[in-house]
Amino acid sequence: MSMKNSVSALMCYYNGEKPENLNLALESLVNQTQQPEEVILVRDGPVKDELSEVVASYSERFNNFKHILIENNSGHGKARERGLAECSFELVAICDSDDICHPERIETQRAIFFKDPKVSVVSSNLAEFKNSIDNIVSIKSLPENDADLKRLIKWKCPINQPSVMFRLHDVNSVGGYVHWYNNEDYYLWIRMAAKGFKFHNTPKPLVYFRTDENVFERRGGWKYFVSELKIQKLMLSAGLSNFGVFTVSVVVRFIVQVVLTNRLRMRFYEVFLREKGEISK
């Protein structure tokens, strides 16, 4: 495998992660049809012994395994920044410590970069599950091609962060992930879109995303709404949106994120922003 198509898989974890979830996440990388050339695991602060035991059991199962230790919990954003600084290869696959990669994730996404050198960011649809991947409750889907993803950006985030793989140089060229409450990824894709970098989304879900009521709790409240409002203002000032879209988007976000209860918010996502479906394992 040439260096330019080699992949660094980056995963961060902290003390609040469940050992069984971290185990499944790491096992899904072991079981790839094409393993990443390196796996970088960032420990964000002290963790319980059970998590350390899971990590130790995988340290010899990858060809190139780096375990980065951060002494005090710094937050996921800073932990990810530290991990990106340790990546050796051009392609970086972001992996969450409570999600599960489809066995063909690395192979499928790597092939897209190999086929089209102009592509900078690749994500996939997500198979959302509760408790077990045998219980897929919905599919979070996005358009496939760059033009449609760019049109979508003024309405919502055009990339599924849990399944993203990108060219590290391109991401770094716009400043990488920059703190923006619960929207670091959205802010990054906006800056990359403004610079003309090419996006792609794979229709086949390549990540099983663990979901529950807490996921939708984090997508509500005044603080989250204000963060989203600032994002919409940014796109309006950058010419990526217009006043009509801005007004509709802000009104809908206020209703969903501030007015609705968490249960109703979850129902809104299920009815309007998700599809029913399943994928082969």
BELJOFEN-V363945 format. One record per pair of residues at least 12 apart in sequence whose ideal C-beta (glycine too) atoms are under 10 Angstrom apart, sorted by the first residue. I is the first residue (numbers start at 0). J is the second residue. Records with the same first field share a line. If there is no record, write none. Layout:
I = J  J
//
This chain:
0 = 33  36  88  109  113
1 = 89  113
2 = 36  87  88  89  90
3 = 88  89  90  112  113  116  166
4 = 36  88  89  90  109  110  112  113  116
5 = 35  36  37  63  87  88  89  90  109
6 = 31  33  34  35  36  37  38  86  88  89  90  91  92  104  105  106  108  109  112  164
7 = 35  36  37  38  39  63  65  82  83  85  86  87  88  89  90  91  92  93  164  167
8 = 25  28  31  34  35  36  37  38  39  40  61  82  86  88  90  91  92  93  94  100  104  105  164
9 = 35  37  38  39  40  41  65  67  78  79  81  82  83  85  86  91  92  93  94  167
10 = 24  25  28  38  39  40  41  78  79  82  92  93  94  95  96  98  100
11 = 39  40  41  42  43  67  69  73  74  75  76  77  78  79  80  81  82  93  94  95  96
12 = 24  25  40  41  42  43  44  46  50  53  54  75  78  95  96  97
13 = 41  42  43  44  45  46  50  69  72  73  74  75  78  96
14 = 42  43  44  45  46  47  50  72
15 = 43  44  46  47  50  72  96  97
16 = 43  46  47  49  50  53  95  96  97
17 = 49  50  53  96  97  209
18 = 46  47  48  49  50  51  52  53  54
19 = 49  53  97
20 = 53  95  96  97  98  99  209
21 = 40  46  49  50  53  54  57  96  97
22 = 49  50  52  53  54  56  57  96
23 = 53  96  97  98  99  100  131  132  207  209
24 = 40  53  57  94  95  96  97  98  99  100  207  209
25 = 38  40  53  54  56  57  60  61  64  94  96  99  100
26 = 53  56  57  60  99  100
27 = 94  98  99  100  101  102  104  132  206  207
28 = 40  57  60  61  92  94  99  100  102  104  105
29 = 57  60  61  100  102
30 = 99  100  101  102
31 = 92  100  101  102  103  104  105  106
32 = 101  102  103  104  105  106  107
33 = 102  103  104  105  106  107  108  109  110
34 = 60  61  62  63  105  106
35 = 61  62  63  88  90  91  92  94  100  104  105  109  164
36 = 61  62  63  87  88  90  105
37 = 61  62  63  64  65  85  86  87  88  91
38 = 57  58  60  61  62  63  64  65  66  92  94
39 = 61  63  64  65  66  67  81  82  83  84  85  86  87  91  94
40 = 54  57  58  61  64  65  66  67  68  82  94  96
41 = 65  66  67  68  69  73  75  77  78  79  80  81  82  83  85  96
42 = 54  66  67  68  69  70  72  78
43 = 67  68  69  70  71  72  73  74  75  77  78  79  81  82  96
44 = 68  69  70  71  72  73  74  78
45 = 68  69  70  71  72
46 = 68  72
50 = 96
51 = 66
53 = 96
54 = 66
63 = 87  88
65 = 82  85  86  87
67 = 81  82  84  85
68 = 81
69 = 81  82
74 = 178
75 = 95  96  176  183
76 = 176  177  178  179  180  181  183  184
77 = 176  178
79 = 93  175  176  183  184
80 = 175  176  177  178  183
83 = 167  170  171  175  176
84 = 171  175
86 = 167
87 = 167
88 = 167
89 = 112  165  166  167  168  169
90 = 105  108  109  112  113  121  164  165  166  167
91 = 163  164  165  166  167  170
92 = 104  105  108  109  121  162  163  164  165  205  206
93 = 122  160  161  162  163  164  165  176  184  206
94 = 161  162  163  164  206
95 = 160  161  162  206  208  209
97 = 161  208  209
98 = 125  126  127  128  132  161  162  206  207  208  209  210
99 = 126  128  131  132  206  207  208  209  280
100 = 161  162  205  206  207
101 = 123  126  132  162  203  204  205  206  207  278  279  280
102 = 205  279  280
103 = 201  203  205  279
104 = 123  162  164  201  203  204  205  206
105 = 164  205
106 = 205
107 = 121  123  164  201  203  205
108 = 121  122  123  162  163  164  165  199  201  205
109 = 121  164
110 = 201
111 = 123  164  199  200  201
112 = 164  165  166  199
114 = 199
115 = 145  197  199
116 = 166  197
117 = 145  195  196  197  199
118 = 145  164  165  166  169  196  197  198  199
119 = 145  165  166  167  168  169  170  172  173  191  194  195  196  197  198  199
120 = 145  148  157  158  163  164  165  166  169  170  187  188  191  192  196  197  198  199  200
121 = 158  162  163  164  165  166  197  198  199  200  201  205
122 = 141  148  156  157  158  159  160  161  162  163  164  165  184  188  198  199  200  201  205  206
123 = 139  140  141  143  158  159  161  162  163  164  199  200  201  202  203  204  205  206
124 = 138  139  140  141  143  159  162  200  201  202  203  204  205  206  208  274  276  278
125 = 137  138  139  140  141  159  160  161  162  204  205  206  207  208  210  273  278
126 = 138  139  162  203  204  205  206  207  208  210  276  277  278  280
127 = 139  161  204  206  207  208  209  210  211  214  268  269  273  274  276
128 = 207  208  209  210  211  277
129 = 209  210  211  212
130 = 209  210  211
131 = 207  209
132 = 207  208  209  277  278  280
133 = 277  280
134 = 277
135 = 204  207  208  210  275  276  277  278
136 = 210  269  273  275  276  277
137 = 208  210  268  269  272  273  274  275  276
138 = 202  204  208  273  274  275  276  277  278
139 = 159  161  162  204  206  208  210  268  272  273  274
140 = 159  200  202  204  272  273  274  276
141 = 155  156  157  158  159  162  198  200  201  202
142 = 157  198  199  200  202
143 = 198  199  200  201  202
144 = 197  198  199  200
145 = 157  192  195  196  197  198  199  200
146 = 197  198
147 = 198  200
148 = 188  192  197  198  199  200
149 = 188  192  193  195  197  198  239
151 = 198  200
152 = 185  188  189  191  192  193  198  234  239  240
153 = 189  192  231  234  235  239  240  241  244  245  248
154 = 231  234  240  244  247  248  251
155 = 185  227  230  248  252  272
156 = 182  184  185  186  187  188  189  227  230
157 = 185  188  189  191  192  198  200
158 = 184  185  187  188  191  192  198  199  200
159 = 184  200  201  204  205  206  208
160 = 176  183  184  185  187  188  206  208
161 = 184  205  206  207  208  209
162 = 200  201  204  205  206  207  208
163 = 184  187  188  198  200  206
164 = 199  201  205
165 = 187  188  191  196  198
166 = 196  197
169 = 191  194  196  197
170 = 187  188  190  191  196
172 = 190  191  194  196
173 = 186  187  188  189  190  191  192  193  194  196
174 = 186  187  190
175 = 187  190
177 = 190
179 = 226  227  229  230  233
180 = 222  223  225  226  227  229  230
181 = 217  218  220  222  223  226  227
182 = 223  226  227  229  230
185 = 226  227  230  233  234
186 = 226  229  230  233
189 = 230  233  234  237  239  240
190 = 233  237
192 = 234  237  239
193 = 233  234  237  238  239
203 = 278  279
204 = 276  277  278  279
205 = 278
207 = 278  280
210 = 265  268  273
211 = 265
212 = 261  262  264  265
213 = 261
214 = 261  265  268
215 = 255  256  259  260  261  262  263  264  265  266  267  268  269
216 = 261  264  265
217 = 261
218 = 252  255  256  261  264  265  268
219 = 255  256  257  258  259  260  261  263  264  265
220 = 256  257  261
221 = 253  256  257
222 = 256
223 = 252  256  257
224 = 249  252  253  254  255  256  257  258
225 = 256  257
226 = 256
227 = 248  249  252  253  255  256
228 = 245  248  249  252  253  256
230 = 248  252
231 = 244  245  246  248  249  252
232 = 245  249
234 = 248
235 = 248  249
251 = 267  271
254 = 267
255 = 267  268  271  272
//
